């Protein structure tokens, strides 16, 4: 798979699945965001192939892989689940992915009010129009702002504390509207259990619909 398609094709895949079940929701999310907010409460991972062999210049694939998708909004999540259940394949850019099965993942227990989240894709955070990495001074502050914004949009308690525990290397990806810069991260968040559940189903940071910040 070409590197520019790894995240660059994700948005189209997600909207196509939602459109298949509810064109109105897909149009609203694409054009304006969700219910008057510019945020889009949808998350996905890029296609992940744990057994793929490294190949220079391309994103390696293999016959077995996984794509996770989710949303804290049941109506949106139901659209994606129903669409996927009826598919035999998904076109991710120029690559056709065979759908071998669909499985619901249980949400982790967040009843303690603390979640430790590991992302499988880079978390995107911006400050003064510049992408930040987890070790940058304003990263935790801006990520907390994003968490609270998501809580407000979902009507959930927005008090939260964010601590960055670990991070992966800097990565840069091309997408349809430019580029994105970020790094995978391990983050501790203290918040209302319902908000932690929502983050687990949505992802951390910006551009989750493009496959960034997916938690697993």
C-alpha angles and dihedrals in degrees: 000000000000111000093234090060096054093082099001092072099041098088093053091049093051095046091047091055093048092044090056090063103027118011091184095060092045092052093047093050093046098044106036114353130250121331097327097323123108089223120099112212095214130106136186139170122230114252106286123203109185094185098044118123118236115258123186115247099008139072104254120234135185138188091269124055145128140233119194122203133177150153135198087220107084093208092057094042090051091053093054093044093050092047094048092047089059097046130095093185144012124211108223102187106301093341123090113215117200114224105226096171146336122230133180114229118215117238114247119251108267097166090119090065092240127098129184106205126195116193124212092201132041119285113230119215127163134200122182090349093305126113113240131211122219092258093053117108099246099038099099091042094053093043089053089051089053092048091052092047090054090049091052092051091051095044093244131136106279103202108121143157121206129198124177110221102176142347142201128227124297113272131190122201132184118226134173094279101040130288140321128212126198147112137238111262145192109218135182114212127184111199144118111310092240091055091049089051090051093050090050089055095042109033136234128288131352132336097023089156086065091056099264126137096014111169125219 
